């Protein structure tokens, strides 16, 4: 099954949490903090949204940071994805 986002929506997938600290300590899954970094899986076409023209600046494959409680979580083919508006994306990681 595939998802195609509409208007200014972006489908993102969460990047795996770090299993080791910088000093080499291995973290259990309960101790791992949920990362706010995501990979862009699919991008909507943009266009007119609420009477304003929206130009999509993110593209498939970009690494982005979003707010902690942003978006709608969906599970497709066993894969957990999040659908957000482009305006909910705080930054592109280069």
Secondary structure by P-SEA (a helix, b strand, c coil): cbbbbcccbbbbbbcccccccccccccccccccccccccccccccccccccbbbbbcccccccccccccbbbbbbcccbbbbbbcccccccccc
